[in-house]
């Protein structure tokens, strides 16, 4: 199944993004969308020839380059948006990376720190004795 984005040109990127919509803010040189894999993570791409993505628009279809690699997300998705269509990339190296311990360990560490912060450190202040006098 081919996944396609509908384009929505906006001044400001909305706080809540809709699935299958690629938001484009020319005012702020930014695009945003929910991850194409369906995980629901918000993906923001700055438009800048030197340090960001390049947008190509023919009046109907939009392409972004280079590819979008979401390795910071648990899904570790990697894809191009070419003429509004999502083209997933999965080289042999990425298959190995995505199916290996890397994403699992990354998720485990994220969960561990979340647990430590929410479970222990949040209440650490209550454990410190007050100074007398």
C-alpha positions as CSV (number, residue, x, y, z in Angstrom):
1,X,0.0,0.0,0.0
2,X,1.4,3.4,-1.0
3,X,1.1,6.1,1.6
4,X,0.4,9.6,0.3
5,X,0.4,13.0,2.0
6,X,-2.1,15.7,1.4
7,X,-0.5,19.2,1.5
8,X,-1.6,21.9,3.8
9,X,0.1,25.3,3.6
10,X,-0.1,27.1,6.9
11,X,1.5,30.1,8.6
12,X,1.9,28.3,11.9
13,X,2.3,24.5,12.4
14,X,-0.7,23.4,14.4
15,X,-0.2,21.9,17.9
16,X,-2.2,18.8,16.9
17,X,-1.3,17.2,13.6
18,X,-3.6,15.1,11.5
19,X,-2.5,11.8,10.0
20,X,-1.5,11.9,6.2
21,X,-1.2,15.7,6.2
22,X,2.1,17.3,5.4
23,X,2.0,20.8,6.9
24,X,4.2,23.4,5.2
25,X,5.0,26.8,6.7
26,X,6.8,28.9,4.2
27,X,6.8,31.8,6.8
28,X,8.9,29.7,9.2
29,X,10.7,27.6,6.6
30,X,9.4,24.4,8.2
31,X,7.4,21.3,7.4
32,X,5.7,18.9,9.9
33,X,3.8,15.7,9.8
34,X,3.1,12.6,11.8
35,X,5.6,9.8,11.2
36,X,4.8,8.0,8.0
37,X,5.1,4.6,9.7
38,X,1.9,5.3,11.7
39,X,3.5,5.5,15.1
40,X,2.1,9.0,15.7
41,X,5.4,10.8,16.4
42,X,5.6,14.4,15.3
43,X,8.3,14.9,12.6
44,X,9.5,18.5,12.0
45,X,11.9,19.3,9.1
46,X,13.5,22.7,8.8
47,X,13.8,23.9,5.3
48,X,17.3,25.2,4.6
49,X,19.7,24.3,1.7
50,X,22.7,24.1,3.9
51,X,21.5,22.6,7.2
52,X,18.1,21.2,6.6
53,X,15.7,19.8,3.9
54,X,15.1,21.1,0.4
55,X,11.4,21.4,-0.6
56,X,10.5,21.0,-4.3
57,X,6.9,21.9,-5.2
58,X,5.4,21.9,-8.7
59,X,2.1,23.5,-7.8
60,X,0.5,20.1,-6.9
61,X,3.1,17.7,-5.7
62,X,5.8,18.2,-3.0
63,X,9.1,16.4,-2.5
64,X,11.6,16.7,0.4
65,X,15.2,15.8,0.3
66,X,17.3,14.4,1.8
67,X,15.5,11.4,3.3
68,X,13.9,11.5,6.7
69,X,15.5,9.2,9.2
70,X,13.6,8.9,12.5
71,X,16.2,7.0,14.4
72,X,15.3,9.0,17.6
73,X,11.9,7.4,17.6
74,X,11.2,3.8,18.7
75,X,10.0,3.0,15.1
76,X,13.4,4.0,13.6
77,X,11.6,4.6,10.3
78,X,13.5,6.0,7.3
79,X,11.8,7.3,4.2
80,X,11.6,9.9,1.4
81,X,8.7,12.1,0.5
82,X,8.6,12.3,-3.3
83,X,5.7,13.9,-5.1
84,X,3.6,13.5,-1.9
85,X,4.2,9.7,-1.8
86,X,6.2,8.0,1.0
87,X,9.0,5.8,-0.2
88,X,10.3,3.7,2.7
89,X,14.0,2.9,2.7
90,X,15.3,-0.3,4.2
91,X,18.8,-1.1,3.1
92,X,20.5,-4.3,4.4
93,X,22.3,-2.1,7.0
94,X,19.0,-0.6,8.2
95,X,17.3,-4.0,8.3
96,X,20.1,-5.2,10.5
97,X,20.0,-2.0,12.6
98,X,16.2,-1.9,13.0
99,X,16.0,-5.6,13.8
100,X,19.0,-5.6,16.0
101,X,19.5,-4.7,19.6
102,X,20.0,-1.0,18.8
103,X,16.4,0.0,18.8
104,X,15.5,-2.3,21.6
105,X,18.3,-1.0,23.8
106,X,17.4,2.6,22.9
107,X,13.8,2.0,23.9
108,X,15.0,0.2,27.1
109,X,17.2,3.1,28.1
110,X,14.4,5.6,27.4
111,X,12.0,3.6,29.6
112,X,14.6,3.2,32.3
113,X,15.2,6.9,32.6
114,X,11.5,7.6,32.4
115,X,11.0,5.2,35.3
116,X,13.9,6.6,37.3
117,X,12.7,10.2,36.8
118,X,9.0,9.5,37.4
119,X,9.4,6.8,40.0
120,X,12.4,7.8,42.1
121,X,13.9,11.2,41.4
122,X,10.5,12.8,41.5
123,X,10.3,11.9,45.2
124,X,14.0,12.3,46.1
125,X,13.4,15.8,47.6
126,X,11.2,14.2,50.2
127,X,14.1,11.9,51.3
128,X,16.5,14.8,52.0
129,X,16.4,15.7,55.7
130,X,15.7,19.3,56.5
131,X,18.5,21.3,58.1
132,X,18.0,22.2,61.8
133,X,18.2,25.9,62.7
